[in-house]
Structures are given as structure tokens and as C-alpha cells.
């Protein structure tokens, strides 16, 4: 427990020289404001829910999380998962799911699961990141086109319905607003990346909309300040049905937060996050956010990157971002109410463009056909179904390809006998009656049956020596197949000897009963000793004395 709690030493530098962190926190807050509003609306719980998440979860994750640069809040990936939960279980169901997911994350932190993110295949990560970008873009179609009430169970279906309705009754104010906001963010961010162009573009769109009374739907009034914490949303009779959605949310929160923290480590020199503590901080954040009406939160890669590039040094920057957003909610909620929804759609459309790293996608596609297949499958499943399903399927395909590649490394090679200790007249006799095979690589379930077929073809010899020292892995299936091969050879009156057998492999073969029929008498430390023993099985009239 002590290892998961914050210490005074990590806050000391912040209080000695807070200026850089305070400025970085201000910049991140200006970037986070339109994103929090947009993702809150996209989730189905409204702009106020997005702000509550950014404030409450952002503050707690900054203090208790495992990365000093991590900025947490509502994200596009989480929104993708939440939309079907809102449709099926309503707002109360989402809040309950967030609370349950938070408890799960705390449990994962105590179980030490955080380090598992290192085993996530890169093609899966790139595939679902690109898929999320497409899904977020599709989510913005109704708002960007000014269409209300687009229908469809899946995001792509509602986007298609929004396009159909727009074509039937076109009105260009909303799409022009969204495209202009997105263009300003992308072009301005390219030339002056440190300026908060998202906030500037949204502010200008809001002012222009008010002055010219444009026909644009707006966010509408949001509560001033945060509501009092409450557990009134919890419905115990639905907890069982919400278990699977909560698992999905917890899995995504863990994955996205750890990936974001890893990316922050790569951008900042000499830093390393604590993965289990990061899960603990995100768990506390997700337990608290629903109490104030917030949606589930994760570490946000884009905002974390802005934090690092703005010069943040300590956790004070992320905490400052949450405090500034709280000030906006309490002091400027009225201004937020007039923001056009199309403008926020433009912000998120620009965000999706920035999410996709074309160079990384191209590199993985060129790396190997298998990696390209995994990435493409993960991408399409993310868009067509949901993120968690995509990750599971993507990892499944990656594991199959990895096992296939490892299995190909297992080989069975006939090797020449070391005849240096034998007289010339004996060489031919040894070659005619003794054969040695070296097993290289892993002998496990994926390679074992091919090994059995190769070894079973051995014929016209008296002794087979299996050189075992280069076996890198041996599982139960491999041991059973080896047992079967040995028994087939012995049934044909071929003596089987082993050399160089590792102690751990020897124990497994003994347990399975896969040693040759003479047991320990058939095991030798090296091939020379095995050959010397094998000489007794040669024809008596031809042995050299």
C-alpha cells in the first residue's frame, strides 16, 4: 500500500519553482476545455459530465497516479465504449459502470497487473488507435452536419443516417463551421504548436454565432459548479448486468492510461512511470468522478503530450489544469452555454486527424504481412463493433502468428558423430548403426507433431542419440510427443539415448514418463559419452577392442 501512495519528495521540486508547472497547467487547461465539453456531449451524458470528469478525475489522477506528466479526463476512446452503454442502461448505468471500473482498477493495482501492458503488440495498438480515430470522426457527423436525432445502433450507422438526412435537407452553416474550426486547429497547430488554437477557434465561432444569430445548435445551460457527491445513481439490481461493461471500461482505462504514461516517458528524458501506481490513481479517479456526475476517465495521450511539451516538470502541472477547469465551471459556466455544437465537432475532427500516425501505420504494414493483417483486422473490428472486442481479436491473431513463427524455429537436424576418439576402421560402422539428432529451439504444442513425424521416419539404425542441450522450451505437449516418438523407435528395437538434457526438462520428462526405457541409464552429460555407451549395441563381431 505504501508504494502506491504519493510522497513528499515528488512534490518538493514543484513548490521550490512552481512557475513552469503553473504555466504548463494553464496551457493544458485551455486545450482540455473544448475536448472535455466535446467528449462529454459525445458520450451522451452532456457537457457538464465531461467537465466534471476533467476536474475530479484530473485532480485525483495527478496526485495519486504513477506518472508525473499524465493528464487524465474524458477521452475519445472511452466515449466509443460508453455510447452503447448509455443507449442500453442510461446515464445511471454509465455512472455505475464507472464506479465499478474504478474499483476493478484499484484491485488490478494491488495485484500488480500494470506491467502487463508491455506485452501489447504494436500492430494491435496502431490498429485500434486508427480505428478509434475513425469512430470519433463518425460520432461527429450529426453535430457537424447540424442533424438532430440521427438513428443507428452502431456509430457508423448513425453517421450514415445523419448524412442521409443532410442530403435530403441540406443546410451548410453547421458543416462550414465545423470544417473551419478543424482547419484553424490543424493549420495553426502546425505553425504555432504551443498556442491553444482549439480554444481560440471555438471562442471565435461562439462570438460570430452570437453576433450574426447563426442557425447553430448550442450546448445550452450547464450547472454552475459541481454537484454534491452522491451515490443515488447506484441500482444494486443492475450490478450483475453491468459487470461486463464495467470490465470493458476498466480494461480500456488501464490500457489507455498505461500507454499514455509510456508515451510521456518517451517524450521526457530520464523519467519512468510506476504502472501499478498509475492503475491505482486511475482507479481512485474513476471511483470519485461518477459521484459528481462524471463519465469514466483515462489518461489522455494528447493532453499529456501538450503537458510535456509545455515544459511541465512535476505533478503540479496536471493538478493546475484541473484547478483552472474548476474555476471556469464556477465562474464562467454562462459563457460555455453558447458554444455551438458544430464548433466542438470541428475540434474533435481535428483531434482524430492528429491521432493517426501515418508513418507508424506504413512502417508496420511494410514490416511483415502478419503484422499488417493484425493491424487491419483490429482497425476494422474497432470501427464495426467495439474497442474491447477489437483488442481481444487483435491480440488473438497476434498470438497465433507469434506461436506460428516460434514453432518454425524448432528444428530436428541429423548431425555428424564426433569420431575423433575412434579408429578409422570403426568410422563406417558407427555411421551405419548410430545416428545423432540435435533438437534446436522450443519443443512445444505448435511444433511437437511435426517433430514426431520427422523422428518417426528414422530407420535402419541400431541407436538414436537425441542431443537435447539446445531445447529452449519444453511444454507438456512436447514431452508427450517425445514420449510417443521414443516408444515408436523402441518398438522397432532401436535404442534411444539422450545427451545434454537440462535438469528442469529432465524432471518434466520423468514426470510424464517420457524417458527412454532404461531411464537414467540412457541419459548422458554429452554426446561423446552417449556414443561410447552406444558401442555396446553394435554387432559383436565388428566391435573394436
Secondary structure as UniProt FT lines:
FT   HELIX           2..4
FT   HELIX           9..16
FT   HELIX           19..43
FT   HELIX           47..64
FT   STRAND          72..73
FT   HELIX           76..111
FT   HELIX           114..119
FT   HELIX           122..139
FT   HELIX           141..145
FT   HELIX           155..168
FT   HELIX           173..191
FT   TURN            193..194
FT   HELIX           197..211
FT   TURN            212..213
FT   TURN            232..233
FT   HELIX           236..238
FT   TURN            239..242
FT   HELIX           243..267
FT   TURN            269..270
FT   HELIX           275..289
FT   HELIX           290..292
FT   STRAND          298..299
FT   HELIX           301..309
FT   TURN            310..311
FT   HELIX           316..331
FT   HELIX           333..336
FT   TURN            337..338
FT   HELIX           341..355
FT   HELIX           358..367
FT   HELIX           369..384
FT   HELIX           387..409
FT   STRAND          411..415
FT   TURN            420..421
FT   HELIX           424..433
FT   STRAND          434..443
FT   HELIX           445..456
FT   STRAND          463..467
FT   TURN            469..470
FT   STRAND          471..474
FT   HELIX           476..491
FT   TURN            492..493
FT   STRAND          495..499
FT   HELIX           503..512
FT   TURN            517..518
FT   HELIX           519..522
FT   STRAND          523..524
FT   HELIX           527..534
FT   HELIX           535..537
FT   HELIX           540..542
//
